[in-house]
């Protein structure tokens, strides 16, 4: 994890690996339809933001037609996820430009 700036994953325990991202790292959670998971308001979201020191954001599948109901699997809307990854890259670059506590 220390070699990555961004962690992208489906909602679940695997996202706790975001704690090991380097300072300024960003976690992107992919939320399947029809779930309305909002990590922003839960302790996990706070933990991930604090651990990575960068940010947290999510893509929510709002498209019923991208859901395989028999298995609950989600097909991601690629252009939407690419846009969120671009936003996450901006967050990483912004975090890297901020002075660290050691520099203040």
Buried (B, 14 or more C-beta within 10 A) or exposed (E): EEEBBBBBBEBEEEBBBBBEBBEBBBBBBBBBBEEEBEBBEEEBBEBBBEBBBBBBBBBBBEEEEBBEEEEEEBEBBEEBBEEBBEBBEEBBEEBEEEEEEEEE
